[in-house]
């Protein structure tokens, strides 16, 4: 997938492609994908996976290489609170009582069609309040 300046993908297309790449990446690492794009109200978690006896909630962020910040930098405190809230709802809805970890997969799309994937395991700990 090679881009020039006039045919850069729309933000939603980039996000969907990033999530697809992240799922494949996690599966190759042995993760079992349990759910994708799970909604709770107007909030969403991108990927819920299992690795051994641990549930892994994964936020995927994608950007083109010419973007000013790294994709993972878009995971703000407010976003973290939303992810934790939705993850809690998912665990309750699925009657699961396992340790839960929160990861971020950051994907940069280069103009030559290549991608850079950074996987931050345990990227954050849920805030207490």
N, C-alpha and C positions, 0 to 999 in steps of 0.2 A: 504494500500500500504506500505509494509514493505521492507526495503532494507538492504542488507549487503554490505560490501565494494566492492565486485566484481560486483554487479548488480545495481550500482547507475545509475539513468536515465541520458541520454544525456542532455546537456544544453538546447537544443531546446524543448525536451520533458518536461523538468522541467518547462520551461517558459510557454508552452501551458497549462500544468496542473495547474500552478499557476493562469493563466488568467481565466481558467474555474472556479476555486475555488473562485476567486475574483468576477466574475460575479454572481455566486450563492449567495455569501455573500452579495453583494450590493442589489440584488433582495430581499433577506430576510429582508433587512433594508428598503425596500420600494422604492428603486431606479428603474426607468424605463430605461432599456438599449436601447439606440438609435442606437449605432454602435459599432463594434469591429474591431480592426486591420485596421483602416482607414489610407490609404497611401496618401501622398502628395510628389510626387517625390520619393526619396529613404527614406524618413522619415515617421514615423508612430506614431499614438496614439493608445494605447491599448484598452481603453474603453471610449465611450462617453455615458453619462447617463443624466437623468433628475431627479431632486429632487425638487418637487414643481415648482416654477417659476425660477429655476436656472439650467443651464447646468453645469454638472460636468465632467471634463476631468480627467481620472484616468490613472496614470502610475502604472503598476504592476511590482514588482521586486520579484523574487523568488530565494532562495538559499537552499542548504542542511545545516543541523545544524553544520557541521564541517567546514564551510566556515569562513574565517578570519574576515569578516565584515558583518554587518547587511545588508539585501537587500536594504533598503531605502538609505543606504550610497552611492549606485551606481547612485543616481540621482544627477548628477553634474550640474554645471552652464551651460555647453554646452548642456547637455541633456534637461535642462529646456528651453533653447532658442529654441531648435528643437520642443519640445512639444507645446510651445506657438505659433510658426510659423504654425504648422500643425493644431492646434486648431482654429486659426484665419481663415485658409483656409477652414476648415470644416464648421465653422459658416457662412462664405460667400457662400459656395457651397449649404448650406441648407437654406439660407435666414433666419437665426435665429438671433434675436436681444434680447438676454436675458443676465442677469448677468452670468458670467462664473467663476467657482471655479476650482482650480487645486488640486486634491487629489493624494496621493500615498497609494497603498495597498502593504504591505510588507509581504511576506509569507516565513516562514521557515519550511522546511520539516524535520521531525525528523526520525531517523533510525527505530523507532518503528511503523512508519506509521502515526503518528499524525502530525498535522500542527499547527503552531502558526500564527495567522493573526493579523497584526497591521494596522489599518486604520487611516491615517493622513489626516484629513479634512483640506482643506486650507493649504496644505503643503508648498506652495510657492505662491508668488505674481509675476506676469509677470514682467520681467525687462523692464525698459523704455529706449529706444534708437532707 
